[in-house]
């Protein structure tokens, strides 16, 4: 199985770490490239191809849906069933 290249648009270091941990715990072989701004997002897409884009819905200067639309991409929206508090408890219990 090949490694998935994932572009992760996320401004929160904690959220990015939690996502990476959950993907790893789930056995997904992936390489995450994290970006935080519109400029970084655009640059990353111009530098390489990605199999999947995970985008935070609300960022300080723009949002994930706008980022995807700006690149003329189809966006499937997914809402997490876990609260940040539950994710944090899960992360702390792993350590």
C-alpha positions in Angstrom: 0.0 0.0 0.0 1.4 3.4 -0.9 1.7 6.4 1.4 -1.1 8.9 1.0 0.0 12.6 0.6 -2.4 14.7 2.7 -2.5 18.5 2.6 -3.7 19.7 6.0 -5.0 23.3 6.2 -5.1 23.9 10.0 -4.2 26.9 12.1 -4.3 25.2 15.5 -1.1 23.2 16.4 -3.1 21.1 18.9 -5.8 20.2 16.3 -3.1 19.3 13.8 -1.3 17.1 16.3 -4.6 15.3 17.2 -5.5 14.7 13.6 -2.0 13.3 12.9 -2.2 11.0 15.9 -5.7 9.7 15.0 -4.6 9.0 11.4 -1.6 7.2 12.7 -3.5 5.2 15.4 -6.0 4.2 12.7 -3.1 2.6 10.7 -3.2 5.0 7.8 0.2 5.3 6.1 0.3 9.0 5.3 2.5 12.0 5.0 0.9 15.3 6.2 1.9 18.7 4.9 0.4 21.3 7.2 -0.3 24.8 6.0 -2.0 27.7 7.8 -2.6 30.5 5.3 -4.1 30.9 1.9 -0.7 31.7 0.4 0.8 28.5 1.9 -2.2 26.5 0.7 -1.8 27.7 -2.9 2.0 27.2 -2.8 1.7 23.7 -1.5 -0.8 22.8 -4.3 1.5 24.2 -6.9 4.5 22.3 -5.6 3.1 18.8 -5.5 0.0 16.6 -5.9 -2.1 15.5 -2.9 -4.4 12.5 -2.5 -6.5 14.2 0.1 -7.0 17.7 1.5 -8.2 18.2 5.1 -9.3 21.8 5.7 -10.3 23.5 8.9 -13.7 25.1 8.4 -12.9 28.3 10.1 -9.5 30.0 10.0 -8.6 33.6 11.1 -8.2 35.0 7.5 -10.4 32.7 5.5 -12.1 29.3 5.6 -11.5 25.8 4.2 -14.5 25.9 1.9 -13.3 29.2 0.3 -9.8 27.7 0.0 -11.1 24.7 -1.9 -13.4 26.7 -4.1 -10.6 29.1 -5.0 -8.8 26.1 -6.6 -12.1 24.9 -8.3 -12.2 21.7 -6.2 -15.2 19.8 -5.3 -15.6 19.8 -1.5 -17.2 17.2 0.6 -18.0 18.5 4.1 -17.5 16.4 7.1 -18.3 17.5 10.7 -16.4 15.8 13.5 -18.5 13.8 16.0 -16.0 14.4 18.7 -15.6 17.5 20.7 -12.3 19.1 21.2 -12.4 18.2 24.9 -13.0 14.6 24.1 -10.2 14.6 21.5 -7.9 16.2 24.1 -8.8 13.6 26.7 -8.1 10.8 24.2 -4.8 12.4 23.3 -3.7 12.7 27.0 -4.7 9.1 27.7 -2.2 7.9 25.0 0.8 9.5 26.7 
